[in-house]
Structure formats: C-alpha cells, structure tokens
Amino acid sequence: MVKKTPNPIDVHVGSRIRLRRTMLGMSQEKLGDSLGITFQQVQKYEKGANRVGASRLQHIAEILNVPIPFFFEGSPGAMEDDGKQESTSDFMNSKECVALAAAFAAIDDKRVRQSILGLVRSLSKEQSVLADVNDLTFAAH
C-alpha cells in the first residue's frame, strides 16, 4: 500500500487556516464547533490531509474574517507581481510571523501601525542596500 502524500496546495491552504486561527487566538475546537465538525477534522484540514471544499472554505473565511484569496497567498508556484516565485511563504507560516502579526494586530492606533510598517519597510530596504554595498566592497578587493 502506497502512502498518499498531500497536495502542496492543500497543505498551504491548511497552514493558512492554522495561521489565521492562531492569530485570532481561536482553538481548533472552537473553529470546528463553528463549522459543525470535530476538531480532528480541523486538524486534518490544517495538515492538508483532507481537502477543504469550496463552500467549507468560504465558511472558514467568514468565521476567520478574511477574504478567500488569503488562503492562497504565497502558495507553491504563486507568482508575485514582478514575476518572481513567492519566497515569503515559509516565513508567513512560521511561529515568528504569527507572533508578529498577533502583536501588530493588537495595536489599536492606526498611526502607530503605519509608523511601524514604515520602519520595517525602511529596515528591509536598508538591509537590501547594505547587502548590495557589501557585495560591491568584497568584489572590489
């Protein structure tokens, strides 16, 4: 008997369900109760062992208060606007990202959130620029 491996898209969608559920501080049991299913079924969805049907995905999106495309962001093979393959999906599913998103969502002041976002964007650009400068420096020597 050959063990069937889950489809990478099903695994990704499941991990996004888990990410959003965790961000909201919702248990698998509570999500399952809202859907009329067991927490074990929620576990299977989150692991990608069972596929989530379209109507069930829409119901999950309503409960978790996200648009359906949220579940496919960063999916395997997804292309960004510039045509590059999505490279942030591993981070998006990490514990650090969940913690960061939960902490960020807990900030009530929109101006503070915008300031933090600006800071993070400037740091990421600086790191990118510094890496380019370091590459040039090392190449020159």
Secondary structure, 3 states (H helix, E strand, C coil): CCCCCCCHHHHHHHHHHHHHHHHCCCCHHHHHHHHCCCHHHHHHHHHCCCCCCHHHHHHHHHHHCCCHHHHHCCCCCCECCCCCECCCHHHHCCHHHHHHHHHHHCCCCHHHHHHHHHHHHHHHHHHHHHHHHHHHHHHHC
